Amino acid sequence: MSISVEVGRRIKQYRQKHNLTLKEIEARVSVSATHVSEIERGKTSPTIGALSRIAKAFDMDPAEFLISEDLPKVHVTKKADRSRIRYEHTGMVAHPLTGPIEGQSISAAEVEFEPGMTEVKLSAHAGEEFMYVTEGTVEVTVKGRTILLREGDSLHFRADLPHRVVNRFAEPCRALLIMTPVFGF
């Protein structure tokens, strides 16, 4: 199957899964219903711009349309096999807990906030974030409000609100972080 036929098939699957008509896609992202239909049927290949705008209608990364292999419905992450991603400029370490599955809509990681760790810039992106502190203490600022989280505390917020995490304490902090849409830790 050619890549444009496969991309079109995936776009149609997402559109139908979200119960959207071609006209609704057109209204949301300014790609004509006719063009989307031609892409879905493999009659034409989408430009990168069109693919990006169509992906925006589903609040997803356009690369998801291009993944060539079929994704599994189940992904297991064993503790011994977890990867470790260190964010040098912040002092944050992430251990991803989720892997790619068909229809994935969340990402989860165990995160470590080292003493003195700070996100230099405020973040804001589509989706939601949920944090559950499993050890230590951390400060999270959301839309100008600073919240102190201790072991057992949790926080859930819209991620389009400006936010930042800081560990001003002498001990590291560990937390479970769950995000939508899918985030590549």
Phi, psi and omega in degrees: 000133181290157181299321181291326176293317180295316178299315179300318179299317181292320178300315180297319178301313179297317181299313181292322179299324180267008178053046179252140174273166176301321180295324178293321175299313180304315182293326183285322192229009176058041168241126187300146178302322179297315180295317178299318178299316179296321177296313181301326181272001179074016181280336178214156177265138179285147171287165177299320179298315179296318180298318178296317181292321178296317179300325179300327179298333180256005182054051183222168177280130180299338179298335180298333177287341187260351180296123190276329182273154175287136182273148178288164177268349181225137175226129179248134175243109177279143182307316182293339183258000183295141176276164180233118181244118181258127177264096190309315188277357182242334186084020177255140176237133180242138173243096182302137180250342180252153176232176182291126173227161178302128177073018183305135179230354178229160170231142178225147178208150165273126181243146176244128175251108183290155176306134181083359182294137175211138171279118185297315182255151171291143177255152171200129181204169179295156171103205182225159172228144175228130178232133176235117183280124180258343181197135175088197184222145180211152175255133175237128176254124179235119180049047176084352180261121180266129184239128178268122179247129177246172179312128180092347179276155177222162180216134179228128182207160173289126186283352176281354173278136180302131183214158181204150178242137179222135171248097180272007190258165185283344182252149175293159177238139174241144180208155170269126180241124178239131184227148167233152345293187183305131180240131179275093182300000000 
